[in-house]
Amino acid sequence: MIVCHCHRVNDRAVREAVEAGALDVEDVGAHCGAGTRCGSCRPTIGVLLATLGEREPVDTAA
């Protein structure tokens, strides 16, 4: 799903930003550009951050 139309950023890119350590909308913007132009996607990014933050960490060491 496209989250940021200005920069053509999808939800997968936001997820990647969170997995790379993004903690807030500004961090996501620094990582992929989402939310840094018109700002209309910032509430959606916030919802995604809240949703992704509730997930259990994935253990890739196994």
N, C-alpha and C positions, 0 to 999 in steps of 0.2 A: 504494500500500500504506500502511495506517495504521501509523505508527511509534509515536506517543504517543497512547494511548487517553484519558488524562486530559484532554488539551487538543485531541484530535482533529486531530493534526498528521500529515500524510502525508509520504512521501519527497520529493515535489516541493518542499514547504516547506523541508525540510532542504537540498535542493539549492540553493534560492534563498538560503538563509542562507549557504551556503558561497560561492556566487557573489557575495554581498554582503560577503564577507570573514571569515566565521566560521572560526576555526582549531581550535576545540575544542568539547567538549560544552557548556561554559558559554556560549560565544559563540552557539551554536545556540539555547540556552534564552533568551538575551537577545533574540534575533531573533524567535523564533516561539513560545516557551513550552515547547517539547518538553524533557522531562527535568527539569522544575522542580517536579513534584509528588511522585509516588510513587517515581520514579527507575528503574522497571523497564525503561524504554526506553533508558536511557543506554548500555548495551552495544551496542544496535543503532545508535544514533546514532554511536557510536565507529567501528563497522564502516563505516557510510556515509561518515563523514569520511575514513577511510583509503582507501576505494574512490574517492571523488570527488577526493581529493587526488592520485591517480595519473593522472588524466586530463590530457591536454594542454590548455593554455589555448585558448579559442576566439577567433580573430581576427575581430572584427565590423567592422573598419575597411574591409574589402574591398568 
